[in-house]
Amino acid sequence: MIRLLHTADWHLGAALQGWPREAEHRAAIYQLISRARERDVDAVVIAGDVFDSLNPSAEAQRLLYETLRDLRAACPRATLALIAGNHDPAGRLEAPRALFEIAGVYSIGVIARREGGGLDLATHLLPIRAASGAVAAHLLALPYPRAADLPIAGAEVTGSPIVWGVRELYREAVAAARAKIGDAPLVLTGHLHIASGLESEGAERRILVGGEHAAPPDIFPADVAYVALGHLHRPQSVGRETIRYSGSLIPMSKTEIDYPHGVTIVDIDAAGRAKAEHVPFTRSVPHLRLPARGALAVSEIEAAIVARGLDQEPPDAARPFVHLSVKVDGPSAGLKAEVDAICDKFPIRLVSLAVERPQAAPAAPIAPLRLAERQPVDLFREAFETTHGVAPSQDHLRFFDQIAEEE
C-alpha cells in the first residue's frame, strides 16, 4: 500500500481586486503540510498552476521554495513532484532543477525528449517508495501540453487534431512507462480540461491548445491506478472515480465560495486499486455573498452586514471578502461611492458589486428607421432607459440639451 497527497492550482501570487492573498495561501499550505505529515504520505503531487502568473513575484517564488522546504522536512522520504500548468512559467520551474534535486524535489515544466525523439523517462517517470524503501509504484509526471509537445496529426486523422495529439502523447508516454515497469501501479498527472468536468465561471481559462476546449477521459488507459489532474478548481472526479481534480487551495472567484477547498489523499494497493478521499481545509478568511440569494436595497446593506456578527478588530489580512448584490429602481450614478461609504464602516473588503435593475417589459417591434430620421434626444432617452430601467428625468434631459448645443 502506498499513499499520496494530490494537490493543484495554488495560484501563488494571486490577488482579488487588488487585495493580496498571501495570508490565505500560507494558512492553506500549513494545513496541506500538516495533512501530509499526519497521513505519512509516500508522495506529494502538485498538478500545475503553482503560480497565478507567467511572471510571478519574488514573494510568490519565495513562498513556493519555503513550502517545498517545509514539505521535505515534514515528509523526509516522500517523492515530491510538481508539474507546470498553463499559468506557470515552465522555464522558471525547470531552471532550479539542479537545486531541487539536492532536496529530492522533481520539477517538470516541459515535455522532455531524448535525442531520438522518444519521451525521456529519466525526467518523467519517478519512483514512489513505500515505508520499507522498496519502489511500490511509479509516477508518470506530464505537464500542461503546449502545441510544440504534441505530435502532428496526419490527413487520416478524423475529429480534432489537438485532442488526437493529446491522446497520442498519453498513449506514447504510458506505453513507454509500461515497457519499463511492467504492470506495477502507475499514477499519471495532467493539467487539462477533461470533458464533463465542472468549470468555475470567471476563474478558469479554456486551455486545451489550438482553441480546443476539453479532452475525453478515455485518453487515460484503464490500467492506470490514478490520474492526478489540475486546472479545474472544484474538487471532482471525471469519467471514473480515479480520474480526479483535487481543486484549488482557496477560492479564486465568487463562483468558488461554496467549494470544499482542500487536498485529495489517495491510497493505492499492490494490485493498483486506488481509493481517493477529499480532505477539506478550514478557511482562514471568510468569503461572504450578501445576500445569499437575490439582492439588497442600499438601505438594507448595513443591517445585513451587522447581522453577520463579524469580528470588529480582525487583522487586516483576515478581514472578510464580501461579494455584494444590490438592487436599484432608477439611475445608479453615485451608487459605488454610496456602497463604499457603508462598507467602510465595517472591517470587510468589498471585492465585487453586482447591480440588479428592474426588467423592462419587452418593447413592441417597430419598423426600423434610418439614423438620419432619429432625433438625438430620442436616442438618448432610449439608451438611458435601456441602461437604467427608467426614463430620464427633466434634469437629465436639460443636461443632454446643454451638451448637444455645445457640440
C-alpha positions in Angstrom: 0.0 0.0 0.0 1.2 3.5 -0.8 -0.4 6.8 0.0 -0.1 10.1 -2.0 -1.3 13.6 -1.5 -2.7 15.2 -4.6 -3.0 19.0 -4.8 -3.1 21.6 -7.6 -4.0 25.1 -8.6 -2.3 27.0 -5.8 -2.1 30.2 -7.8 0.6 31.7 -5.6 0.8 35.5 -6.1 -2.9 35.9 -6.9 -4.8 38.9 -5.8 -8.6 39.5 -5.5 -9.5 43.0 -6.8 -6.1 44.2 -5.7 -6.1 42.6 -2.3 -3.2 40.1 -1.7 -3.9 36.5 -0.8 -0.6 35.5 0.7 -2.0 35.1 4.2 -4.7 32.7 2.9 -2.2 30.8 0.9 0.1 30.4 3.9 -2.8 29.2 6.1 -3.8 26.6 3.5 -0.3 25.5 2.9 0.2 25.0 6.6 -2.8 22.7 6.6 -1.5 20.9 3.5 1.9 20.2 5.1 0.1 19.1 8.3 -2.0 16.6 6.5 1.0 15.2 4.6 2.8 14.7 7.9 -0.2 13.2 9.7 -1.1 10.8 6.9 2.6 9.8 6.4 2.3 10.1 2.7 4.7 8.4 0.3 4.4 11.2 -2.4 3.1 14.7 -2.9 1.9 15.5 -6.4 1.3 19.2 -7.3 -0.6 19.1 -10.6 0.1 22.5 -12.1 -0.7 26.2 -11.7 1.6 26.6 -8.8 1.8 30.3 -9.7 -1.0 32.6 -10.8 1.1 34.4 -13.4 3.7 33.7 -16.0 5.8 36.4 -14.3 5.4 35.5 -10.6 6.5 38.0 -8.0 9.6 37.4 -5.8 7.2 36.8 -2.8 5.3 34.1 -4.7 8.5 32.3 -5.7 9.8 32.6 -2.1 6.6 31.0 -0.8 7.0 28.1 -3.2 10.6 27.4 -2.1 9.6 27.7 1.6 6.7 25.3 1.0 8.9 22.7 -0.7 11.5 23.1 2.1 8.8 22.5 4.8 7.3 19.6 2.9 10.6 17.9 2.7 11.1 18.4 6.4 7.6 17.0 7.2 7.9 14.0 4.8 11.6 13.1 4.7 11.2 10.1 2.4 8.3 11.1 0.2 8.5 11.7 -3.5 7.8 15.4 -4.1 6.8 16.3 -7.7 5.4 19.4 -9.3 4.4 20.0 -12.9 3.7 23.2 -14.8 0.2 24.3 -15.6 -1.0 26.8 -18.2 -0.5 29.7 -15.7 3.1 28.7 -14.8 6.3 29.9 -16.4 7.6 26.5 -17.4 11.2 27.7 -17.7 11.2 29.1 -14.2 10.1 25.7 -12.9 12.8 24.0 -14.9 15.7 26.4 -14.1 16.3 25.4 -10.4 16.1 21.7 -11.2 19.8 21.1 -10.0 19.0 22.7 -6.7 15.6 20.9 -6.4 17.4 17.6 -6.9 19.5 18.2 -3.9 16.3 18.4 -1.9 14.8 15.5 -3.7 12.2 17.6 -5.5 11.1 16.9 -9.1 10.1 20.0 -11.0 8.9 19.4 -14.6 8.0 22.3 -16.8 8.1 20.9 -20.3 7.9 17.6 -22.1 11.4 16.2 -22.3 12.5 14.0 -25.2 15.7 12.0 -25.9 17.8 12.7 -29.0 15.9 10.2 -31.0 12.6 11.8 -30.2 11.2 9.4 -27.6 10.0 10.5 -24.3 12.7 11.0 -21.7 11.6 8.6 -18.9 14.6 9.7 -16.8 12.8 13.0 -16.4 9.1 12.0 -16.4 9.0 8.5 -14.7 9.5 8.9 -11.0 9.6 6.1 -8.3 7.2 6.2 -5.4 8.7 4.2 -2.5 6.8 2.6 0.4 7.8 2.9 4.0 10.1 -0.1 3.6 12.1 1.8 0.9 11.0 -0.5 -1.9 9.6 1.0 -5.1 5.9 0.3 -4.8 4.6 2.4 -7.7 5.7 5.0 -10.3 4.5 8.5 -11.2 4.4 9.5 -14.8 4.6 13.2 -14.5 3.4 15.1 -17.6 2.9 18.9 -17.5 0.4 21.1 -19.4 0.9 20.1 -23.1 1.8 23.0 -25.3 1.4 22.9 -29.0 5.1 22.0 -29.6 4.7 19.0 -27.3 2.1 17.3 -29.4 2.6 15.0 -32.5 1.3 16.4 -35.8 -1.8 14.8 -37.0 -1.8 13.3 -40.5 -4.5 13.6 -43.1 -6.0 10.3 -42.0 -6.9 11.7 -38.5 -10.6 12.5 -38.1 -12.1 14.8 -35.5 -10.0 17.3 -33.6 -6.2 17.1 -34.4 -5.5 18.6 -31.0 -7.4 16.1 -29.0 -5.8 13.4 -31.1 -2.4 14.8 -30.3 -3.1 14.8 -26.6 -4.4 11.3 -26.7 -1.3 10.2 -28.7 1.0 11.9 -26.2 -0.5 10.0 -23.3 -0.6 6.7 -25.3 3.1 7.1 -26.1 4.0 8.0 -22.5 2.1 5.2 -20.9 3.4 2.6 -23.4 7.0 3.7 -22.7 6.4 3.5 -19.0 4.8 0.1 -19.2 7.7 -1.2 -21.2 10.0 -0.3 -18.3 7.9 -1.1 -15.2 5.6 -3.8 -16.5 2.2 -4.0 -14.7 3.3 -2.2 -11.5 0.9 0.5 -10.2 1.2 3.7 -12.3 0.0 7.2 -11.4 -0.4 9.9 -14.1 -0.5 13.6 -13.9 -2.3 16.0 -16.3 -3.1 19.7 -16.4 -6.0 19.6 -18.8 -9.7 20.3 -19.0 -11.3 16.9 -19.2 -14.8 16.6 -20.7 -17.7 16.6 -18.1 -15.5 18.5 -15.6 -17.5 21.3 -14.0 -15.9 24.8 -14.5 -15.8 27.8 -12.3 -17.2 30.8 -14.2 -14.7 33.6 -14.5 -11.8 31.7 -12.9 -10.5 29.1 -15.3 -9.3 29.6 -18.9 -10.4 27.2 -21.6 -6.9 26.0 -22.2 -6.5 23.0 -24.4 -4.1 24.1 -27.1 -5.3 25.1 -30.5 -8.6 26.6 -29.3 -10.0 23.2 -28.3 -11.9 23.0 -25.0 -11.8 19.6 -23.4 -10.3 16.1 -23.9 -12.3 13.0 -23.2 -11.5 11.0 -20.0 -10.7 7.9 -22.1 -7.3 9.4 -23.1 -6.2 7.8 -19.8 -5.8 4.0 -20.1 -8.0 1.9 -17.8 -5.0 0.1 -16.2 -3.7 3.4 -14.7 -4.2 3.4 -10.9 -4.9 7.1 -10.5 -4.8 10.3 -12.6 -3.9 13.5 -10.6 -5.4 16.4 -12.5 -5.0 20.2 -12.3 -6.8 23.1 -13.9 -10.4 23.0 -12.7 -10.9 24.5 -9.2 -13.8 22.4 -8.0 -12.8 19.1 -6.3 -14.3 16.4 -8.5 -13.8 13.1 -10.3 -14.4 12.9 -14.1 -15.1 9.8 -16.2 -14.3 7.4 -13.3 -13.5 7.8 -9.6 -9.8 7.5 -10.1 -9.5 10.4 -12.6 -9.7 13.4 -10.3 -9.2 17.1 -9.8 -8.1 18.0 -6.3 -9.3 21.5 -6.7 -7.7 24.8 -5.7 -6.4 25.6 -2.2 -8.5 28.7 -1.7 -11.5 30.4 -3.6 -10.2 32.1 -6.6 -13.5 33.8 -7.6 -17.1 34.5 -6.4 -18.3 31.2 -8.0 -16.0 29.2 -5.8 -17.2 30.4 -2.4 -19.1 27.2 -1.7 -16.4 24.7 -2.8 -14.9 22.5 -0.1 -11.3 23.5 -0.9 -8.6 21.1 0.3 -6.5 18.2 -1.0 -7.1 14.6 -2.1 -5.5 11.7 -0.2 -5.1 8.5 -2.4 -4.4 5.0 -1.2 -3.2 2.5 -3.8 -2.7 -1.2 -3.1 -0.2 -3.6 -4.7 -2.8 -4.5 -7.4 -3.2 -0.9 -8.5 -6.6 -0.4 -6.9 -7.0 3.2 -5.7 -9.3 4.9 -3.2 -9.4 8.7 -3.1 -10.6 10.8 -0.1 -11.1 14.6 -0.3 -9.8 16.3 2.8 -11.3 19.8 3.2 -9.4 22.7 4.8 -10.6 25.3 7.3 -10.9 28.6 5.6 -8.7 31.3 7.2 -10.5 34.2 5.6 -14.3 34.3 5.2 -15.8 34.8 1.7 -19.3 36.2 2.1 -22.1 36.6 -0.5 -24.5 39.3 0.5 -27.3 38.4 0.4 -27.0 34.6 0.0 -29.7 34.9 -2.8 -31.2 37.8 -4.6 -30.1 41.4 -4.0 -30.3 44.0 -1.2 -31.6 47.6 -1.4 -29.0 50.1 -0.4 -30.9 50.8 2.8 -30.6 47.1 3.7 -26.8 46.7 3.3 -25.7 48.0 6.8 -28.2 45.7 8.7 -27.2 42.7 6.6 -23.5 43.2 7.5 -24.3 43.7 11.1 -26.4 40.5 11.1 -23.2 38.6 10.2 -21.8 39.2 13.6 -18.3 39.9 12.3 -15.2 40.3 14.4 -14.8 44.0 14.8 -11.0 44.1 15.1 -9.5 41.3 12.8 -6.0 41.7 11.4 -6.0 43.4 8.0 -5.2 40.1 6.2 -8.1 38.3 7.9 -10.9 40.8 7.0 -13.7 39.0 5.1 -14.0 39.3 1.4 -17.6 40.4 0.5 -19.4 39.9 -2.8 -22.4 42.3 -2.7 -25.6 42.3 -4.9 -27.6 45.5 -4.8 -31.0 46.2 -6.4 -31.8 49.7 -7.7 -35.0 51.2 -9.1 -33.5 54.0 -11.0 -30.3 55.6 -12.2 -27.2 54.3 -10.3 -24.9 57.2 -10.6 -23.0 57.5 -7.4 -24.1 54.0 -6.2 -20.5 52.7 -5.9 -19.5 55.7 -3.7 -22.6 55.2 -1.5 -21.9 51.5 -1.1 -18.3 52.1 -0.3 -19.2 54.6 2.4 -21.4 52.0 4.0 -18.8 49.2 3.8 -16.0 51.4 5.1 -17.8 51.4 8.5 -17.0 47.7 8.8 -13.8 45.5 8.9 -14.5 44.0 5.5 -13.1 44.0 1.9 -15.7 44.6 -0.8 -14.4 42.7 -3.9 -17.4 42.7 -6.2 -20.6 44.7 -6.6 -23.4 43.3 -8.8 -26.2 45.7 -9.6 -29.7 44.3 -10.3 -32.1 46.5 -12.2 -35.8 46.0 -12.9 -36.6 44.1 -16.0 -38.1 46.3 -18.7 -41.2 44.9 -20.5 -40.3 43.8 -24.0 -41.0 46.6 -26.5 -43.4 46.0 -29.3 -41.5 45.5 -32.6 -41.3 48.6 -34.7 -40.2 49.2 -38.3 -36.5 50.1 -38.5 -35.6 53.7 -39.0 -32.5 55.2 -40.5 -30.3 57.0 -38.1 -30.8 60.2 -40.1 -34.5 60.0 -39.3 -34.0 60.0 -35.5 -33.6 62.9 -33.1 -30.5 62.8 -30.8 -32.7 63.3 -27.7 -34.8 60.3 -28.7 -31.7 58.1 -28.9 -30.6 59.4 -25.5 -34.0 58.6 -24.0 -33.9 55.0 -25.3 -30.2 54.4 -24.3 -30.9 55.8 -20.8 -34.0 53.7 -20.3 -32.2 50.5 -21.6 -29.4 51.1 -19.1 -31.2 52.2 -16.0 -34.7 50.7 -16.5 -36.4 54.1 -16.0 -36.9 57.2 -18.2 -34.5 60.1 -17.8 -35.6 63.0 -15.5 -36.0 66.6 -16.7 -32.6 67.3 -15.2 -31.0 64.6 -17.4 -32.7 65.9 -20.5 -31.7 69.5 -19.7 -28.0 68.5 -19.3 -28.2 66.5 -22.5 -29.5 69.6 -24.4 -26.7 71.7 -23.0 -24.1 69.2 -24.2 -25.8 68.9 -27.6 -25.7 72.7 -28.0 -22.0 72.8 -27.1 -21.3 70.2 -29.9 
